[in-house]
Amino acid sequence: MSEALIPTLREYRTGYGLTADRTARLSKDALIMHPGPMNRGVEIDAEAAGDERSVITGQVANGVAVRMAVLFLLLGGGTGALEVADQPDEALSAVQQPEAARA
């Protein structure tokens, strides 16, 4: 099985990539999302990533914060942190601040 399912990056981009032309055809309410990391020019054109409807930067930032919080809890640093928080913002603050700062 030495054959690739998609032989070239150009073919992938043509078939699946979010190009400037496809972006122009989206509704004005559409959000452009990608969890990152992006392969600009293959998965998504720079114009699409920089479009005013793009929320990619926020997605990436939130993904990093969530992964950091999960690692913190898994490594035992979050004892009781989830009990302190009733709101998502409070949960993130509880995870980001050392135990002494919360007391």
C-alpha positions, 0 to 999 in steps of 0.5 A, spaced: 500 500 500 504 505 497 499 509 494 497 516 497 490 517 498 491 524 496 497 525 491 499 532 492 498 538 497 495 542 491 490 536 490 488 537 497 487 544 497 483 544 491 478 539 494 478 541 501 482 547 503 478 554 505 480 558 499 479 566 498 473 564 493 470 559 498 470 564 503 467 569 499 461 565 498 460 564 506 454 567 509 456 574 513 454 570 519 459 564 518 464 563 523 471 561 520 474 556 525 480 552 526 483 549 532 490 550 530 496 549 528 494 551 521 497 549 514 496 556 511 496 555 503 494 548 504 488 547 509 486 555 509 488 561 505 491 567 509 485 571 506 480 566 510 484 566 516 485 573 517 478 575 515 473 579 520 469 572 521 475 568 523 475 566 530 481 562 530 486 566 534 481 565 540 480 558 539 487 557 539 488 561 545 482 557 549 485 551 547 492 552 550 488 554 556 484 548 557 490 544 555 494 547 561 488 547 566 488 539 564 495 538 565 495 542 571 489 538 574 492 531 572 499 533 575 495 534 582 496 541 582 489 542 582 486 539 588 480 543 590 480 548 584 474 545 581 470 546 588 472 553 588 469 555 581 462 556 580 463 560 573 468 558 567 472 564 568 473 563 576 475 556 574 480 558 569 483 563 575 483 558 580 487 554 575 492 559 573 493 562 580 497 558 585 494 555 592 497 561 596 494 566 592 487 564 592 487 563 600 
